[in-house]
Structures are given as C-alpha cells and as structure tokens.
Amino acid sequence: MKTRFHPLTILVLAALLLPRSVAGQSNFNQGKILEKINSGGYSYLRVQTGQKTLWLAAPMTEIETGEPVLFSPGMLMENFTSPSLNRTFPQIYFTGTVLRPGEQKATGFSHNRSSMKQIPTEDMLHSVTPLEDGLSIRELIAQKEDLNGQVVTIRGLVTKFNASIMNRNWLHLRDASTGPDGKDLVVTTDETFEVGETVVLTGVVQIDQDFGFGYSYELLLTQAHRRP
C-alpha cells in the first residue's frame, strides 16, 4: 500500500522528536550526494553511505550533488508517494537536519534557529526558585486534567529551543520539582529564548495533543509568553 502523507508533517516530527548534536556531530550519519531533486519546497537526496545507497527527504538545502553530507537519523517511511514529484519511493528517510561536514549550524525549516538539548545539573535545577504565585512543573503535571484550557504561570530553565516549526516556536522547560531525571515541560510560543536561561512564562494548558504517527503529548503549555 502506498503511503501518502505530506512531507512537511513528517519533517516536523523528525525535527521535534529525533535527537540532534550539531556541535559535536556525533549523532550524524555521513555520505555523499549522488542525486538531488528539489520539489515542493523540499530536497530529495540520493545518498551513498558506505556500501548502501538510500533516499533522504529534508528541508531545502544548498548542498549539491557530489558533495559530502551529514544528516541526522531520520524517520523511515516505506512506499511513500511524493505529491509534488508524483513518485513513489520504496524506502525514504525523513530527516530534519542536513549539513556539510564541519558546519556547526544545522540547516532546518527555512534555515530556522534550533538548539541541541542541554542536560541540566542538579545545581542548575535547584537555582530555579519556585513562584509564589505560580506552579512548579510537578504541580502542573499532577493537575493537568483540572487545568486543561486554563492560563497558568510557571518558572523554568530552558533546556531546548526550536524555532518556526508549524508556525510557532518550541521549547523545553525544567525545574527541580521533578528531580534530575524528571520530564521536560514542552512549550509553544511566538517568542525567542536562549538555552540555559531561566524564564517565567504564562500560557494555556493543553492535554492529549496528538500529531499522528504514534507521537503525542500528554501535556503542552501553549501560546506562552514571558511575564514582565
């Protein structure tokens, strides 16, 4: 059976859900571009990796045929039909990041700004003081059903930031309330943030947000903005 999903939907999931390590490039595969097709705002790349040849679908890139390329692990789709090419690929990997060896900045959606995830230390988390008039992440998780659709305020450490995905920016917040191995709170916003800064945000609680392909969020803080 042919699989017909829009490439943007799959690339969004790759960008949001797959790990990145641009600075050290340790999580990247390397190959050489044998063929490149730009279509529908995306680059379809036939890449030689050792003895194996595979197809990648990625955000539009300036890297050309014959050049070496690094790419992040992608989401495999089988029997995928590209609507703009009217072509079916038996196997194709959708990746959110492609770059030339030695580049420190990943290409992404319209060259948008993204960050690798920071793993906070216990000292960093304990420096995030609780709000007297807000919630901790642990409290928000525990009360998420009751708070669904309501506006809340929370303070947290920014551990990851991705810009301009699905017309919004995404960040991850942590505090000490869930412990050193606790869950991140995922936040959507129109504002820009730096990894490592501590922020106070006000936003709307949304639960059970499903993006398809088996990926869903039990809890999101949406429409978030900095509190003055």
N, CA, C and O of each residue as an XYZ file, in Angstrom:
912
protein
N       0.850     -1.194      0.000
C       0.000      0.000      0.000
C       0.887      1.246      0.000
O       1.848      1.335      0.764
N       0.552      2.205     -0.866
C       1.316      3.437     -0.922
C       0.974      4.324      0.264
O      -0.174      4.392      0.703
N       2.002      5.006      0.774
C       1.807      5.909      1.902
C       1.775      7.337      1.399
O       2.736      7.797      0.782
N       0.680      8.051      1.653
C       0.543      9.437      1.190
C       0.387     10.365      2.388
O      -0.722     10.609      2.861
N       1.510     10.875      2.866
C       1.499     11.914      3.885
C       2.252     13.104      3.323
O       3.186     12.938      2.538
N       1.853     14.295      3.716
C       2.569     15.475      3.245
C       3.959     15.496      3.870
O       4.093     15.239      5.067
N       5.016     15.801      3.073
C       6.373     15.806      3.625
C       6.538     16.710      4.829
O       7.293     16.371      5.741
N       5.848     17.868      4.869
C       6.001     18.789      5.996
C       5.611     18.125      7.302
O       6.280     18.318      8.317
N       4.532     17.341      7.292
C       4.089     16.672      8.513
C       5.180     15.771      9.059
O       5.434     15.754     10.263
N       5.830     15.015      8.169
C       6.848     14.069      8.604
C       8.111     14.795      9.025
O       8.746     14.406     10.006
N       8.492     15.854      8.298
C       9.687     16.607      8.666
C       9.513     17.307     10.001
O      10.469     17.421     10.769
N       8.319     17.773     10.285
C       8.050     18.383     11.591
C       8.297     17.383     12.702
O       8.924     17.714     13.708
N       7.812     16.166     12.532
C       8.011     15.140     13.550
C       9.487     14.807     13.702
O       9.972     14.610     14.816
N      10.216     14.743     12.559
C      11.650     14.471     12.647
C      12.358     15.562     13.425
O      13.207     15.276     14.269
N      12.015     16.808     13.147
C      12.660     17.923     13.841
C      12.346     17.940     15.315
O      13.216     18.252     16.128
N      11.131     17.616     15.675
C      10.713     17.684     17.072
C      11.160     16.499     17.895
O      11.478     16.646     19.075
N      11.187     15.334     17.292
C      11.270     14.119     18.087
C      12.592     13.385     17.985
O      12.873     12.519     18.814
N      13.417     13.705     16.990
C      14.669     12.995     16.849
C      15.802     13.805     17.455
O      15.762     15.034     17.402
N      16.831     13.149     18.038
C      17.894     13.878     18.718
C      18.814     14.596     17.760
O      19.016     14.165     16.625
N      19.382     15.722     18.242
C      20.388     16.454     17.474
C      21.619     16.663     18.332
O      21.517     16.822     19.548
N      22.803     16.664     17.688
C      24.034     17.007     18.383
C      24.949     17.688     17.388
O      25.964     17.123     16.979
N      24.588     18.910     16.994
C      25.272     19.586     15.909
C      26.702     19.926     16.265
O      27.604     19.751     15.446
N      26.923     20.410     17.482
C      28.250     20.900     17.830
C      29.297     19.813     17.692
O      30.356     20.053     17.111
N      29.027     18.613     18.215
C      29.975     17.528     18.119
C      29.756     16.634     16.933
O      30.639     15.851     16.583
N      28.584     16.728     16.291
C      28.248     15.951     15.116
C      28.323     14.456     15.379
O      28.483     13.679     14.438
N      28.209     14.029     16.648
C      28.377     12.623     16.986
C      27.163     11.793     16.640
O      27.278     10.575     16.505
N      25.996     12.413     16.489
C      24.786     11.668     16.197
C      24.419     11.714     14.720
O      23.272     11.442     14.363
N      25.370     12.055     13.855
C      25.089     12.210     12.440
C      25.681     11.063     11.626
O      26.743     10.530     11.946
N      24.968     10.704     10.572
C      25.491      9.782      9.575
C      26.120     10.591      8.450
O      25.744     11.741      8.220
N      27.085      9.985      7.746
C      27.789     10.704      6.690
C      27.660      9.962      5.377
O      27.637      8.731      5.349
N      27.576     10.710      4.291
C      27.505     10.108      2.967
C      27.865     11.118      1.903
O      28.358     12.207      2.197
N      27.612     10.740      0.656
C      27.868     11.605     -0.489
C      26.600     11.677     -1.324
O      25.962     10.658     -1.589
N      26.240     12.884     -1.736
C      25.017     13.060     -2.514
C      25.252     12.617     -3.957
O      26.105     13.168     -4.653
N      24.493     11.626     -4.394
C      24.569     11.130     -5.767
C      23.540     11.793     -6.676
O      23.755     11.915     -7.882
N      22.432     12.215     -6.098
C      21.352     12.816     -6.882
C      20.554     13.736     -5.967
O      20.328     13.430     -4.796
N      20.134     14.861     -6.520
C      19.351     15.825     -5.740
C      18.167     16.309     -6.564
O      18.319     16.702     -7.720
N      16.988     16.276     -5.955
C      15.779     16.775     -6.604
C      15.098     17.744     -5.645
O      14.702     17.360     -4.544
N      14.962     18.991     -6.061
C      14.205     19.961     -5.276
C      12.776     20.009     -5.798
O      12.544     20.218     -6.989
N      11.827     19.813     -4.897
C      10.432     19.795     -5.323
C       9.527     20.087     -4.139
O       9.714     19.537     -3.054
N       8.553     20.946     -4.349
C       7.577     21.223     -3.307
C       8.158     21.853     -2.062
O       7.581     21.733     -0.981
N       9.308     22.533     -2.195
C       9.934     23.163     -1.040
C      10.843     22.258     -0.243
O      11.292     22.634      0.840
N      11.128     21.066     -0.758
C      11.960     20.096     -0.047
C      13.036     19.570     -0.983
O      12.906     19.652     -2.205
N      14.105     19.027     -0.396
C      15.177     18.397     -1.155
C      15.105     16.889     -0.957
O      15.122     16.392      0.169
N      15.024     16.172     -2.072
C      15.090     14.712     -2.060
C      16.496     14.335     -2.495
O      16.923     14.680     -3.597
N      17.216     13.628     -1.634
C      18.633     13.348     -1.847
C      18.875     11.848     -1.911
O      18.479     11.105     -1.013
N      19.536     11.406     -2.991
C      20.007     10.014     -3.037
C      21.452     10.026     -2.555
O      22.314     10.662     -3.162
N      21.706      9.320     -1.464
C      22.982      9.424     -0.754
C      23.659      8.062     -0.682
O      23.030      7.046     -0.388
N      24.966      8.070     -0.960
C      25.789      6.869     -0.801
C      26.425      6.892      0.577
O      27.152      7.828      0.907
N      26.162      5.873      1.383
C      26.763      5.743      2.709
C      27.466      4.401      2.772
O      26.828      3.375      3.008
N      28.773      4.401      2.562
C      29.500      3.132      2.536
C      29.044      2.296      1.353
O      29.122      2.739      0.207
N      28.568      1.084      1.630
C      28.099      0.191      0.580
C      26.609      0.354      0.305
O      26.064     -0.336     -0.556
N      25.950      1.242      1.013
C      24.500      1.370      0.923
C      24.110      2.701      0.287
O      24.723      3.735      0.552
N      23.088      2.655     -0.549
C      22.512      3.863     -1.128
C      21.098      4.032     -0.600
O      20.320      3.079     -0.578
N      20.765      5.244     -0.176
C      19.429      5.481      0.366
C      18.922      6.851     -0.064
O      19.687      7.717     -0.488
N      17.606      7.019      0.059
C      16.965      8.303     -0.230
C      16.649      9.035      1.066
O      16.189      8.442      2.042
N      16.909     10.347      1.049
C      16.545     11.225      2.156
C      15.575     12.287      1.654
O      15.653     12.723      0.505
N      14.667     12.693      2.520
C      13.855     13.887      2.285
C      14.174     14.863      3.404
O      14.129     14.503      4.580
N      14.496     16.101      3.038
C      14.974     17.073      4.020
C      14.449     18.456      3.672
O      13.998     18.678      2.548
N      14.500     19.399      4.626
C      14.227     20.792      4.267
C      15.158     21.227      3.149
O      16.264     20.700      3.023
N      14.726     22.183      2.336
C      15.512     22.628      1.192
C      16.939     22.957      1.611
O      17.157     23.682      2.581
N      17.919     22.413      0.867
C      19.322     22.611      1.201
C      20.097     23.101     -0.009
O      19.727     22.817     -1.149
N      21.179     23.843      0.241
C      22.052     24.325     -0.820
C      23.159     23.330     -1.142
O      23.909     23.539     -2.095
N      23.278     22.264     -0.375
C      24.286     21.241     -0.643
C      23.943     20.553     -1.961
O      22.786     20.207     -2.199
N      24.950     20.354     -2.823
C      24.697     19.892     -4.181
C      25.213     18.475     -4.421
O      25.946     17.914     -3.606
N      24.813     17.918     -5.557
C      25.264     16.594     -5.994
C      26.790     16.545     -6.025
O      27.439     17.464     -6.523
N      27.351     15.472     -5.491
C      28.792     15.291     -5.450
C      29.431     15.723     -4.153
O      30.582     15.377     -3.888
N      28.711     16.473     -3.337
C      29.261     16.942     -2.067
C      29.027     15.925     -0.953
O      28.043     15.186     -0.975
N      29.952     15.891      0.034
C      29.694     15.084      1.236
C      28.616     15.744      2.075
O      28.429     16.960      2.016
N      27.910     14.943      2.852
C      26.804     15.469      3.642
C      26.707     14.715      4.955
O      26.950     13.510      5.011
N      26.351     15.430      6.006
C      25.999     14.821      7.285
C      24.499     14.963      7.472
O      23.921     15.994      7.128
N      23.867     13.928      8.017
C      22.428     14.002      8.238
C      22.063     13.295      9.530
O      22.662     12.285      9.898
N      21.070     13.844     10.210
C      20.619     13.260     11.470
C      19.806     12.010     11.193
O      19.220     11.879     10.119
N      19.761     11.072     12.163
C      18.930      9.881     11.985
C      17.503     10.286     11.673
O      16.955     11.198     12.292
N      16.907      9.603     10.712
C      15.593     10.014     10.234
C      14.501      9.005     10.499
O      14.731      7.922     11.038
N      13.314      9.393     10.105
C      12.137      8.547     10.239
C      11.930      7.792      8.930
O      11.730      8.417      7.888
N      11.973      6.478      8.963
C      11.831      5.659      7.764
C      10.366      5.571      7.362
O       9.501      5.254      8.179
N      10.099      5.859      6.086
C       8.771      5.659      5.513
C       8.909      4.698      4.338
O       9.829      4.830      3.531
N       8.007      3.741      4.239
C       8.025      2.765      3.153
C       6.881      3.038      2.191
O       5.773      3.393      2.593
N       7.185      2.860      0.893
C       6.196      3.089     -0.168
C       5.564      4.475     -0.051
O       4.346      4.643     -0.124
N       6.446      5.459      0.135
C       5.983      6.839      0.278
C       5.846      7.492     -1.092
O       6.766      7.424     -1.907
N       4.709      8.121     -1.350
C       4.475      8.835     -2.601
C       4.602     10.333     -2.377
O       3.869     10.916     -1.577
N       5.540     10.954     -3.090
C       5.696     12.405     -3.027
C       4.615     13.058     -3.876
O       4.546     12.807     -5.079
N       3.762     13.898     -3.272
C       2.705     14.540     -4.061
C       3.249     15.442     -5.164
O       2.699     15.469     -6.265
N       4.331     16.188     -4.882
C       4.847     17.135     -5.869
C       5.604     16.442     -6.994
O       5.596     16.918     -8.129
N       6.259     15.320     -6.691
C       7.003     14.573     -7.708
C       6.140     13.538     -8.411
O       6.477     13.074     -9.500
N       5.021     13.176     -7.782
C       4.200     12.069     -8.276
C       5.065     10.822     -8.465
O       5.013     10.141     -9.489
N       5.860     10.559     -7.432
C       6.808      9.435     -7.479
C       6.758      8.699     -6.154
O       6.675      9.312     -5.090
N       6.809      7.380     -6.229
C       6.780      6.556     -5.026
C       8.180      6.041     -4.718
O       8.849      5.478     -5.585
N       8.618      6.236     -3.481
C       9.907      5.734     -3.013
C       9.653      4.479     -2.175
O       8.914      4.542     -1.193
N      10.247      3.346     -2.542
C      10.063      2.130     -1.730
C      10.483      2.341     -0.282
O       9.819      1.865      0.639
N      11.601      3.066     -0.081
C      12.051      3.442      1.259
C      12.665      4.838      1.189
O      13.435      5.138      0.277
N      12.324      5.683      2.149
C      12.903      7.021      2.211
C      12.946      7.460      3.666
O      12.022      7.198      4.436
N      14.037      8.135      4.031
C      14.224      8.615      5.400
C      13.958     10.116      5.447
O      14.547     10.883      4.685
N      13.073     10.527      6.340
C      12.785     11.947      6.532
C      13.628     12.462      7.688
O      13.522     11.982      8.817
N      14.471     13.449      7.387
C      15.380     13.992      8.385
C      15.186     15.492      8.507
O      14.941     16.173      7.510
N      15.292     16.008      9.716
C      15.141     17.439      9.941
C      16.428     18.216      9.801
O      16.411     19.446      9.846
N      17.568     17.516      9.630
C      18.862     18.199      9.633
C      19.800     17.597      8.604
O      20.055     16.393      8.624
N      20.319     18.431      7.698
C      21.408     18.056      6.801
C      22.412     19.200      6.796
O      22.024     20.366      6.871
N      23.716     18.875      6.707
C      24.750     19.904      6.711
C      26.031     19.353      6.126
O      26.213     18.140      6.028
N      26.917     20.255      5.739
C      28.231     19.860      5.251
C      29.119     19.504      6.437
O      28.961     20.083      7.512
N      30.055     18.560      6.268
C      30.987     18.262      7.357
C      31.731     19.523      7.786
O      32.211     20.286      6.948
N      31.820     19.731      9.088
C      32.496     20.902      9.620
C      31.580     22.063      9.915
O      31.962     22.978     10.645
N      30.376     22.050      9.365
C      29.431     23.112      9.684
C      28.927     22.932     11.104
O      28.670     21.811     11.545
N      28.788     24.036     11.815
C      28.343     23.987     13.201
C      26.867     24.311     13.347
O      26.282     24.104     14.410
N      26.264     24.820     12.275
C      24.843     25.174     12.352
C      24.066     24.292     11.402
O      24.374     24.227     10.212
N      23.063     23.616     11.920
C      22.260     22.734     11.090
C      21.336     23.542     10.199
O      20.851     24.609     10.576
N      21.097     22.995      8.977
C      20.044     23.570      8.177
C      18.727     23.057      8.692
O      18.658     21.965      9.256
N      17.676     23.835      8.504
C      16.371     23.413      9.002
C      15.276     24.070      8.206
O      15.511     24.477      7.068
N      14.104     24.189      8.750
C      12.999     24.800      8.051
C      13.336     26.255      7.776
O      13.393     27.072      8.696
N      13.561     26.576      6.508
C      13.903     27.937      6.093
C      15.084     28.480      6.891
O      15.117     29.659      7.245
N      16.069     27.594      7.177
C      17.259     27.978      7.939
C      16.888     28.532      9.305
O      17.506     29.491      9.768
N      15.908     27.958      9.944
C      15.454     28.442     11.239
C      16.391     28.019     12.348
O      17.197     27.101     12.199
N      16.262     28.707     13.451
C      17.164     28.533     14.563
C      16.721     27.376     15.438
O      15.562     27.304     15.848
N      17.658     26.462     15.727
C      17.364     25.340     16.599
C      18.528     25.138     17.548
O      19.618     25.658     17.312
N      18.312     24.397     18.608
C      19.371     24.154     19.572
C      19.413     22.695     19.946
O      18.395     22.003     19.916
N      20.613     22.224     20.304
C      20.700     20.900     20.883
C      20.213     20.975     22.327
O      20.224     22.039     22.946
N      19.796     19.852     22.841
C      19.231     19.841     24.183
C      20.334     19.899     25.229
O      21.347     19.210     25.115
N      20.131     20.723     26.240
C      21.056     20.815     27.366
C      20.572     19.910     28.494
O      19.398     19.939     28.864
N      21.479     19.110     29.035
C      21.153     18.266     30.179
C      21.511     19.042     31.438
O      22.694     19.217     31.730
N      20.520     19.513     32.190
C      20.819     20.365     33.345
C      21.357     19.578     34.525
O      20.969     18.430     34.742
N      22.254     20.197     35.293
C      22.740     19.595     36.529
C      21.737     19.871     37.646
O      20.843     20.704     37.505
N      21.905     19.153     38.761
C      21.012     19.378     39.901
C      21.139     20.807     40.420
O      20.145     21.423     40.804
N      22.379     21.339     40.429
C      22.570     22.717     40.887
C      21.817     23.702     39.994
O      21.214     24.657     40.483
N      21.856     23.464     38.688
C      21.139     24.342     37.767
C      19.637     24.301     38.035
O      18.968     25.333     38.021
N      19.114     23.098     38.280
C      17.679     22.965     38.527
C      17.278     23.611     39.847
O      16.235     24.258     39.939
N      18.118     23.429     40.872
C      17.784     23.998     42.180
C      17.912     25.520     42.200
O      17.410     26.173     43.115
N      18.580     26.086     41.195
C      18.661     27.544     41.112
C      17.360     28.156     40.595
O      17.164     29.369     40.668
N      16.470     27.303     40.071
C      15.170     27.774     39.587
C      14.223     27.859     40.780
O      13.618     26.860     41.167
N      14.096     29.029     41.351
C      13.283     29.184     42.562
C      11.799     29.123     42.221
O      11.376     29.680     41.207
N      11.003     28.453     43.054
C       9.561     28.343     42.788
C       8.876     29.707     42.850
O       9.323     30.613     43.552
N       7.801     29.829     42.112
C       6.998     31.050     42.137
C       5.993     31.000     43.280
O       5.381     29.962     43.535
N       5.829     32.113     43.956
C       4.800     32.176     44.994
C       3.402     32.228     44.386
O       2.432     31.769     44.990
N       3.312     32.793     43.187
C       2.004     32.950     42.547
C       1.872     32.086     41.292
O       1.085     32.392     40.396
N       2.656     30.998     41.240
C       2.606     30.126     40.072
C       2.714     28.668     40.460
O       2.535     28.309     41.623
N       3.008     27.826     39.474
C       3.080     26.386     39.671
C       4.476     25.874     39.381
O       5.218     26.479     38.607
N       4.835     24.759     40.003
C       6.021     24.012     39.598
C       5.612     23.053     38.483
O       4.424     22.815     38.265
N       6.601     22.507     37.779
C       6.286     21.548     36.719
C       5.608     20.311     37.301
O       4.682     19.766     36.700
N       6.063     19.875     38.455
C       5.438     18.717     39.093
C       3.970     18.984     39.407
O       3.117     18.127     39.177
N       3.677     20.163     39.928
C       2.287     20.507     40.238
C       1.436     20.572     38.970
O       0.284     20.137     38.958
N       2.018     21.119     37.910
C       1.280     21.215     36.656
C       0.966     19.831     36.098
O      -0.151     19.580     35.645
N       1.953     18.929     36.132
C       1.725     17.563     35.651
C       0.630     16.882     36.469
O      -0.248     16.219     35.919
N       0.693     17.053     37.782
C      -0.271     16.384     38.661
C      -1.690     16.914     38.467
O      -2.661     16.184     38.667
N      -1.809     18.179     38.078
C      -3.134     18.800     37.980
C      -3.563     19.062     36.534
O      -4.489     19.836     36.292
N      -2.898     18.423     35.581
C      -3.109     18.791     34.182
C      -4.557     18.634     33.711
O      -5.040     19.453     32.929
N      -5.253     17.593     34.175
C      -6.648     17.419     33.748
C      -7.521     18.566     34.256
O      -8.351     19.093     33.516
N      -7.334     18.944     35.497
C      -8.136     20.033     36.064
C      -7.786     21.386     35.446
O      -8.627     22.283     35.376
N      -6.535     21.524     34.998
C      -6.072     22.809     34.473
C      -6.215     22.918     32.959
O      -5.907     23.966     32.391
N      -6.670     21.867     32.296
C      -6.782     21.877     30.839
C      -7.605     23.076     30.355
O      -8.742     23.279     30.781
N      -7.004     23.863     29.456
C      -7.668     25.038     28.914
C      -7.499     26.296     29.730
O      -7.949     27.365     29.318
N      -6.852     26.192     30.889
C      -6.692     27.353     31.754
C      -5.322     28.016     31.561
O      -4.382     27.391     31.068
N      -5.228     29.263     31.950
C      -3.976     30.020     31.887
C      -3.217     29.826     33.192
O      -3.775     30.009     34.274
N      -1.930     29.453     33.087
C      -1.096     29.255     34.270
C       0.231     29.975     34.070
O       0.589     30.348     32.953
N       0.951     30.162     35.164
C       2.278     30.775     35.134
C       3.273     29.820     35.764
O       2.982     29.185     36.778
N       4.459     29.721     35.154
C       5.454     28.752     35.602
C       6.847     29.309     35.372
O       7.068     30.057     34.419
N       7.793     28.951     36.239
C       9.191     29.332     36.061
C       9.993     28.080     35.745
O       9.789     27.035     36.362
N      10.910     28.183     34.779
C      11.707     27.018     34.433
C      12.981     27.382     33.698
O      13.163     28.513     33.248
N      13.859     26.397     33.588
C      15.121     26.521     32.861
C      14.917     26.021     31.438
O      14.428     24.909     31.238
N      15.283     26.825     30.453
C      15.144     26.426     29.050
C      16.245     25.422     28.704
O      17.431     25.747     28.771
N      15.849     24.204     28.335
C      16.826     23.164     28.000
C      16.885     22.863     26.508
O      17.810     22.190     26.053
N      15.913     23.351     25.740
C      15.922     23.145     24.291
C      15.029     24.190     23.647
O      14.009     24.587     24.210
N      15.431     24.638     22.438
C      14.632     25.615     21.701
C      14.670     25.286     20.220
O      15.747     25.102     19.654
N      13.499     25.209     19.582
C      13.381     25.014     18.137
C      12.467     26.095     17.582
O      11.363     26.304     18.086
N      12.930     26.784     16.537
C      12.176     27.919     16.007
C      11.387     27.550     14.761
O      11.813     26.723     13.955
N      10.225     28.182     14.623
C       9.433     28.184     13.386
C       9.099     26.793     12.877
O       9.337     26.481     11.711
N       8.557     25.969     13.734
C       8.028     24.670     13.335
C       6.514     24.731     13.488
O       6.003     25.012     14.572
N       5.802     24.465     12.399
C       4.341     24.583     12.389
C       3.895     25.979     12.835
O       2.940     26.138     13.595
N       4.633     26.998     12.327
C       4.285     28.403     12.576
C       4.353     28.808     14.041
O       3.641     29.713     14.478
N       5.205     28.139     14.787
C       5.400     28.526     16.191
C       6.781     28.071     16.636
O       7.420     27.264     15.961
N       7.240     28.583     17.762
C       8.499     28.148     18.355
C       8.209     27.160     19.479
O       7.170     27.219     20.136
N       9.169     26.244     19.681
C       9.004     25.189     20.689
C      10.184     25.229     21.648
O      11.329     25.386     21.225
N       9.903     25.087     22.948
C      10.985     24.981     23.911
C      10.633     23.966     24.984
O       9.469     23.623     25.192
N      11.682     23.493     25.664
C      11.534     22.570     26.784
C      11.945     23.291     28.059
O      12.944     24.010     28.077
N      11.177     23.101     29.123
C      11.465     23.692     30.429
C      11.686     22.600     31.464
O      11.072     21.535     31.407
N      12.586     22.890     32.423
C      12.808     22.004     33.566
C      12.889     22.833     34.837
O      13.248     24.011     34.807
N      12.548     22.194     35.962
C      12.842     22.757     37.276
C      13.196     21.608     38.207
O      13.267     20.457     37.776
N      13.417     21.911     39.480
C      13.874     20.875     40.413
C      12.739     19.998     40.928
O      12.994     18.990     41.587
N      11.504     20.359     40.643
C      10.378     19.672     41.285
C      10.208     18.228     40.844
O       9.651     17.421     41.589
N      10.678     17.884     39.646
C      10.535     16.509     39.164
C      11.828     15.711     39.292
O      11.893     14.571     38.831
N      12.866     16.293     39.915
C      14.118     15.583     40.114
C      15.024     15.659     38.903
O      14.610     16.133     37.845
N      16.280     15.188     39.049
C      17.263     15.300     37.968
C      16.895     14.505     36.726
O      17.350     14.834     35.631
N      16.084     13.469     36.872
C      15.681     12.654     35.726
C      14.226     12.899     35.343
O      13.608     12.070     34.674
N      13.685     14.025     35.761
C      12.275     14.309     35.527
C      11.976     14.679     34.086
O      12.874     14.843     33.259
N      10.690     14.805     33.815
C      10.237     15.131     32.471
C      10.384     16.617     32.180
O      10.301     17.459     33.074
N      10.607     16.919     30.886
C      10.551     18.301     30.427
C       9.094     18.714     30.249
O       8.230     17.884     29.964
N       8.840     19.987     30.418
C       7.565     20.566     30.020
C       7.759     21.172     28.637
O       8.613     22.040     28.457
N       6.980     20.726     27.662
C       7.080     21.236     26.295
C       6.157     22.436     26.146
O       5.000     22.408     26.566
N       6.697     23.501     25.536
C       6.004     24.789     25.463
C       6.005     25.281     24.022
O       7.002     25.126     23.318
N       4.900     25.871     23.574
C       4.863     26.551     22.279
C       4.678     28.045     22.503
O       3.992     28.466     23.434
N       5.307     28.847     21.628
C       5.346     30.292     21.833
C       5.674     30.997     20.526
O       6.165     30.365     19.591
N       5.411     32.287     20.450
C       5.851     33.120     19.334
C       7.150     33.856     19.659
O       7.711     34.532     18.797
N       7.625     33.731     20.886
C       8.810     34.463     21.326
C      10.073     33.608     21.182
O      10.002     32.405     20.932
N      11.222     34.257     21.345
C      12.521     33.604     21.187
C      13.208     33.479     22.540
O      13.148     34.386     23.370
N      13.872     32.326     22.750
C      14.524     32.057     24.027
C      15.908     31.467     23.792
O      16.195     30.921     22.727
N      16.759     31.588     24.806
C      18.097     31.026     24.769
C      18.172     29.825     25.702
O      17.666     29.866     26.823
N      18.806     28.758     25.230
C      19.030     27.600     26.091
C      19.893     28.019     27.274
O      20.908     28.693     27.100
N      19.492     27.622     28.470
C      20.234     27.950     29.674
C      19.665     29.112     30.465
O      20.063     29.325     31.610
N      18.739     29.873     29.882
C      18.153     30.987     30.638
C      16.956     30.504     31.455
O      16.255     29.569     31.069
N      16.745     31.157     32.578
C      15.589     30.879     33.423
C      14.515     31.910     33.116
O      14.779     33.112     33.101
N      13.291     31.426     32.868
C      12.228     32.315     32.418
C      10.953     32.071     33.225
O      10.743     30.988     33.772
N      10.123     33.087     33.285
C       8.774     32.961     33.839
C       7.797     33.120     32.677
O       7.785     34.148     32.001
N       6.981     32.094     32.453
C       6.076     32.070     31.315
C       4.627     31.943     31.768
O       4.320     31.280     32.758
N       3.766     32.584     31.032
C       2.325     32.419     31.196
C       1.771     31.839     29.904
O       2.072     32.336     28.819
N       0.958     30.784     30.015
C       0.420     30.141     28.827
C      -0.822     29.330     29.142
O      -1.280     29.274     30.283
N      -1.359     28.700     28.098
C      -2.593     27.926     28.203
C      -2.261     26.439     28.244
O      -1.520     25.947     27.393
N      -2.795     25.731     29.212
C      -2.568     24.294     29.362
C      -3.420     23.533     28.345
O      -4.622     23.768     28.226
N      -2.776     22.616     27.611
C      -3.478     21.736     26.684
C      -3.000     20.307     26.926
O      -1.799     20.068     27.042
N      -3.929     19.360     27.004
C      -3.554     17.964     27.232
C      -3.954     17.112     26.037
O      -4.820     17.481     25.244
N      -3.288     15.947     25.932
C      -3.612     14.927     24.928
C      -3.598     15.503     23.513
O      -4.584     15.411     22.782
N      -2.465     16.098     23.142
C      -2.284     16.650     21.804
C      -1.609     15.610     20.918
O      -0.476     15.214     21.194
N      -2.280     15.161     19.861
C      -1.813     14.067     19.011
C      -1.395     14.616     17.654
O      -2.190     15.256     16.965
N      -0.118     14.358     17.263
C       0.401     14.812     15.985
C       0.466     13.691     14.959
O       1.033     13.873     13.881
N      -0.107     12.534     15.278
C      -0.097     11.416     14.354
C       1.172     10.597     14.437
O       2.089     10.934     15.185
N       1.226      9.511     13.662
C       2.375      8.612     13.590
C       2.725      8.010     14.945
O       3.861      7.587     15.157
N       1.758      7.966     15.869
C       2.009      7.400     17.185
C       2.666      8.351     18.160
O       2.984      7.954     19.281
N       2.881      9.617     17.759
C       3.529     10.594     18.623
C       2.489     11.555     19.182
O       1.702     12.133     18.432
N       2.489     11.720     20.485
C       1.528     12.614     21.115
C       2.132     13.208     22.378
O       3.093     12.679     22.936
N       1.551     14.313     22.813
C       1.971     14.966     24.045
C       0.831     14.878     25.045
O      -0.295     15.279     24.750
N       1.123     14.356     26.219
C       0.119     14.334     27.275
C      -0.146     15.731     27.816
O      -1.229     16.025     28.321
N       0.873     16.592     27.700
C       0.755     17.937     28.273
C       1.572     18.925     27.457
O       2.735     18.667     27.146
N       0.967     20.055     27.111
C       1.649     21.169     26.464
C       1.235     22.469     27.147
O       0.096     22.622     27.589
N       2.181     23.398     27.225
C       1.858     24.773     27.595
C       1.909     25.586     26.309
O       2.983     25.757     25.734
N       0.775     26.087     25.851
C       0.680     26.720     24.543
C       0.488     28.228     24.664
O       0.113     28.747     25.715
N       0.763     28.928     23.531
C       0.580     30.391     23.462
C       1.329     31.094     24.593
O       0.863     32.098     25.130
N       2.478     30.560     24.940
C       3.206     31.079     26.103
C       3.921     32.393     25.779
O       4.341     32.621     24.645
N       4.049     33.242     26.782
C       4.794     34.493     26.644
C       5.473     34.819     27.966
O       5.038     34.391     29.035
N       6.545     35.585     27.862
C       7.267     35.994     29.071
C       6.383     36.879     29.940
O       5.666     37.753     29.452
N       6.457     36.627     31.224
C       5.782     37.531     32.145
C       6.725     38.668     32.487
O       7.879     38.417     32.832
N       6.274     39.906     32.403
C       7.159     41.048     32.704
C       7.698     40.973     34.126
O       8.454     41.848     34.547
